[in-house]
Amino acid sequence: MAGKSGAIHIGVGGWTFPPWRGAFYPEKLAQSKELSYAASKLTSIEINGTYYGSQKPESFRKWHSEVPDGFIFSVKGPRFATNRRVLAEAGDSIKRFYDSGVLELRDALGPVLWQFAPTKKFDEADFGKFLELLPRKLEGRALRHVVEVRHDSFKVPEFIALLRRFAIPVVYADHGKYPAIADITGEFVYARLQTGKDTVKTAYPPKQLDEWAKRFETWASGGEPKDLPRVDKSPAKKQPRDVFAYVIHEGKIRAPAGAMELIERVK
């Protein structure tokens, strides 16, 4: 969607998952072709490997070469930056991450997702220091960041105000335990749909998929879904926003099917 709406990018977490072979990937598809196949069916993928360890520039270049024009990767920032007691000390880990060749994704590079542990509580001063460390531009290119918090202590107006100061979005988590925060705090929206079921052919039932598609379109056109919880009730500035949404429920066998159904609904 373009023009009066932002673009809506929908996908899954990662592309290497053996149970998808035969369920999502064709039976005899070579493993080396899985990314290009997934990218032909989805419009985005969340790269998980970067969370666990450093990648090489040639890997990012290869991934870029295997996806079509317009396809976008979101990339998880390393746990070495977020899983620490003092976030203000994460500078070296953040620098190493960007030095590893992330920009080799070129036009396919979307937001970097900084994911925090469920035990990490909100400390306004320290979290603010972390946000200050995130580079806004590298090699002349503007960078996008989003944070995923998993502790209820973040459900306070001070957190929303802090993110708005830096214009950094917070993940909306459709999850059984993590806080659901639908406040608009940046120039794009990022949602992770994590309550799908493998017993449902499309991960989410059709009615719920219809509801999510409508929310994505509302966000993209600059609005805010009325049925999602916000911490700060004051409305965000109405402007078109890109939307990034990932179906990543626990079993995840049906995640690609759910993502493809959502893509059809927002065409």
C-alpha positions as CSV (number, residue, x, y, z in Angstrom):
1,M,0.0,0.0,0.0
2,A,1.4,3.4,-0.9
3,G,0.2,7.0,-1.4
4,K,-2.1,7.9,1.5
5,S,-1.0,4.8,3.4
6,G,2.3,3.4,4.5
7,A,3.6,0.1,3.2
8,I,2.5,-3.1,5.0
9,H,5.2,-5.8,5.3
10,I,4.2,-9.2,6.6
11,G,6.2,-12.3,7.3
12,V,7.6,-14.8,9.8
13,G,10.6,-15.2,12.0
14,G,13.5,-16.8,10.2
15,W,13.3,-19.1,7.2
16,T,15.3,-22.2,8.4
17,F,12.8,-24.5,10.2
18,P,12.8,-28.2,9.3
19,P,9.0,-28.7,10.0
20,W,8.3,-26.2,7.2
21,R,9.7,-28.7,4.7
22,G,6.7,-30.3,3.1
23,A,4.3,-28.0,5.1
24,F,5.4,-24.7,3.6
25,Y,8.4,-25.5,1.4
26,P,7.9,-28.0,-1.4
27,E,9.1,-31.5,-0.5
28,K,12.1,-31.6,-2.8
29,L,13.1,-28.0,-2.5
30,A,16.9,-27.6,-1.9
31,Q,17.6,-26.0,1.5
32,S,19.8,-23.4,-0.3
33,K,16.6,-22.2,-2.1
34,E,14.4,-21.8,1.0
35,L,15.0,-18.1,1.5
36,S,14.3,-17.2,-2.1
37,Y,11.1,-19.4,-2.0
38,A,10.0,-17.8,1.3
39,A,10.6,-14.3,-0.1
40,S,8.4,-15.1,-3.1
41,K,5.5,-15.8,-0.8
42,L,6.0,-13.3,1.9
43,T,6.9,-9.6,2.0
44,S,9.3,-9.6,5.0
45,I,11.3,-11.9,7.3
46,E,12.7,-11.2,10.7
47,I,16.3,-12.4,10.9
48,N,16.9,-14.2,14.2
49,G,20.5,-15.4,13.9
50,T,21.9,-12.0,14.5
51,Y,20.4,-12.1,18.0
52,Y,22.5,-15.1,19.0
53,G,25.8,-14.4,17.3
54,S,27.7,-12.2,14.8
55,Q,27.1,-12.7,11.1
56,K,29.5,-12.0,8.2
57,P,29.2,-9.3,5.6
58,E,29.0,-12.0,2.8
59,S,26.0,-13.6,4.6
60,F,24.1,-10.3,4.5
61,R,25.1,-9.8,0.8
62,K,23.9,-13.3,-0.1
63,W,20.6,-12.8,1.7
64,H,20.1,-9.5,-0.2
65,S,20.8,-11.2,-3.5
66,E,18.1,-13.9,-2.8
67,V,15.1,-11.7,-2.3
68,P,13.1,-9.6,-4.8
69,D,13.0,-5.9,-5.0
70,G,10.7,-4.4,-2.3
71,F,11.3,-7.3,0.1
72,I,12.3,-6.1,3.6
73,F,14.3,-7.8,6.3
74,S,14.0,-6.8,9.9
75,V,17.0,-7.7,11.9
76,K,17.3,-8.7,15.6
77,G,20.0,-6.8,17.5
78,P,22.4,-8.9,19.5
79,R,21.4,-10.2,22.9
80,F,24.9,-9.1,24.1
81,A,23.5,-5.5,23.9
82,T,20.1,-6.0,25.5
83,N,20.7,-8.8,28.1
84,R,22.8,-6.8,30.5
85,R,22.2,-5.2,33.9
86,V,23.5,-1.8,32.8
87,L,22.1,-0.9,29.3
88,A,24.3,2.2,29.2
89,E,27.3,-0.1,28.7
90,A,26.0,-1.6,25.5
91,G,27.9,0.7,23.1
92,D,30.6,-1.8,22.1
93,S,28.1,-4.5,21.4
94,I,26.0,-2.2,19.2
95,K,29.1,-1.0,17.3
96,R,30.2,-4.6,16.7
97,F,26.8,-5.5,15.4
98,Y,26.8,-2.7,12.8
99,D,30.4,-3.4,11.9
100,S,29.5,-7.0,11.1
101,G,28.0,-5.9,7.7
102,V,24.3,-5.3,8.4
103,L,24.3,-2.5,5.8
104,E,25.1,-5.1,3.1
105,L,21.4,-5.8,3.1
106,R,21.2,-2.4,1.3
107,D,17.6,-1.5,0.3
108,A,16.3,-4.7,2.0
109,L,17.3,-3.5,5.4
110,G,14.3,-2.6,7.5
111,P,14.1,-2.0,11.3
112,V,16.5,-3.4,13.8
113,L,14.6,-5.1,16.7
114,W,16.1,-4.7,20.1
115,Q,14.5,-7.4,22.3
116,F,14.7,-7.4,26.1
117,A,14.4,-10.2,28.5
118,P,11.1,-10.7,30.5
119,T,13.1,-10.0,33.7
120,K,14.3,-6.6,32.5
121,K,12.4,-3.9,34.4
122,F,12.0,-0.3,33.3
123,D,14.7,2.1,34.5
124,E,14.0,5.4,32.8
125,A,17.6,6.8,33.1
126,D,19.3,3.6,32.0
127,F,16.9,2.8,29.2
128,G,17.3,6.4,27.9
129,K,21.0,5.9,27.8
130,F,20.6,2.8,25.7
131,L,18.4,4.7,23.2
132,E,21.0,7.4,23.0
133,L,23.5,4.7,21.9
134,L,21.5,3.6,18.9
135,P,22.9,5.2,15.7
136,R,20.4,7.2,13.7
137,K,22.5,7.2,10.6
138,L,25.5,5.2,9.2
139,E,27.3,5.8,5.9
140,G,24.7,8.4,5.0
141,R,21.9,6.0,5.5
142,A,19.0,6.6,8.0
143,L,18.5,3.6,10.4
144,R,15.3,2.4,12.0
145,H,15.0,0.9,15.5
146,V,12.2,-0.7,17.5
147,V,12.3,-2.1,21.0
148,E,10.5,-5.1,22.4
149,V,9.9,-5.0,26.2
150,R,8.5,-8.0,28.1
151,H,8.0,-6.7,31.7
152,D,4.8,-5.0,32.9
153,S,6.9,-2.2,34.6
154,F,7.1,-0.7,31.1
155,K,3.4,0.0,31.0
156,V,3.8,3.6,32.3
157,P,3.5,7.0,30.6
158,E,7.2,7.7,31.3
159,F,8.2,4.9,29.0
160,I,5.9,6.1,26.2
161,A,7.2,9.7,26.6
162,L,10.8,8.4,26.5
163,L,10.3,6.5,23.3
164,R,8.5,9.5,21.7
165,R,11.5,11.7,22.5
166,F,13.6,9.4,20.4
167,A,10.9,8.6,17.9
168,I,11.4,4.9,18.4
169,P,8.5,2.4,18.2
170,V,7.6,-0.3,20.8
171,V,6.6,-3.7,19.5
172,Y,3.0,-4.5,19.9
173,A,3.1,-8.1,21.2
174,D,0.0,-10.3,20.7
175,H,1.2,-12.7,23.4
176,G,-0.2,-14.6,26.4
177,K,2.2,-13.1,29.0
178,Y,4.1,-10.1,27.6
179,P,2.7,-6.6,27.9
180,A,0.5,-5.3,25.1
181,I,1.4,-1.7,24.3
182,A,-0.2,-0.2,21.2
183,D,1.0,3.3,21.7
184,I,2.4,5.0,18.6
185,T,5.8,6.3,19.5
186,G,7.7,6.4,16.2
187,E,7.2,6.7,12.4
188,F,6.4,3.0,11.8
189,V,4.5,0.2,13.6
190,Y,5.9,-3.2,14.5
191,A,3.6,-6.1,15.6
192,R,4.5,-9.7,16.5
193,L,1.6,-12.1,16.5
194,Q,2.4,-14.9,18.9
195,T,-0.9,-16.5,19.9
196,G,-1.5,-18.6,16.7
197,K,-1.9,-22.3,16.9
198,D,-0.6,-25.2,14.8
199,T,-4.0,-26.8,15.1
200,V,-5.4,-23.9,13.0
201,K,-4.5,-24.3,9.3
202,T,-3.8,-20.5,9.0
203,A,-2.3,-20.1,12.5
204,Y,-5.2,-17.7,13.4
205,P,-8.8,-18.3,12.6
206,P,-10.2,-16.3,9.6
207,K,-12.1,-13.8,11.8
208,Q,-9.0,-12.9,13.7
209,L,-7.0,-12.6,10.5
210,D,-9.7,-10.2,9.2
211,E,-9.3,-8.2,12.5
212,W,-5.5,-8.0,12.2
213,A,-5.6,-7.0,8.6
214,K,-8.0,-4.2,9.4
215,R,-5.6,-3.0,12.2
216,F,-2.6,-3.1,9.9
217,E,-4.6,-0.9,7.4
218,T,-5.6,1.5,10.2
219,W,-2.0,1.9,11.3
220,A,-0.8,2.3,7.7
221,S,-3.3,5.1,7.0
222,G,-2.2,7.0,10.2
223,G,-4.9,5.9,12.6
224,E,-4.8,3.9,15.8
225,P,-6.9,0.7,16.3
226,K,-9.6,1.4,18.9
227,D,-9.6,-2.2,20.2
228,L,-5.9,-2.4,21.3
229,P,-4.7,-1.2,24.7
230,R,-2.6,2.0,25.0
231,V,-0.8,3.3,28.1
232,D,-1.1,7.0,27.1
233,K,-4.5,7.9,25.8
234,S,-3.5,11.0,23.9
235,P,-3.7,10.5,20.1
236,A,-0.5,10.2,18.0
237,K,0.0,12.5,15.1
238,K,-2.0,11.2,12.2
239,Q,0.3,10.4,9.3
240,P,0.9,7.4,7.0
241,R,3.1,4.8,8.7
242,D,4.9,1.6,7.4
243,V,3.7,-1.5,9.2
244,F,5.9,-4.6,9.9
245,A,4.0,-7.6,11.2
246,Y,5.3,-11.1,11.9
247,V,3.4,-14.3,12.6
248,I,5.7,-16.2,15.0
249,H,3.6,-18.4,17.3
250,E,5.3,-21.0,19.4
251,G,4.8,-24.1,17.3
252,K,5.2,-21.9,14.2
253,I,4.4,-24.6,11.6
254,R,1.4,-22.6,10.4
255,A,3.1,-19.2,10.7
256,P,3.8,-18.9,6.9
257,A,0.2,-19.8,6.1
258,G,-1.1,-17.1,8.5
259,A,1.3,-14.6,7.0
260,M,0.2,-15.3,3.5
261,E,-3.4,-15.0,4.4
262,L,-2.7,-11.6,5.9
263,I,-0.9,-10.5,2.8
264,E,-3.9,-11.4,0.7
265,R,-6.2,-9.4,3.0
266,V,-4.2,-6.2,2.7
267,K,-3.5,-6.3,-1.0
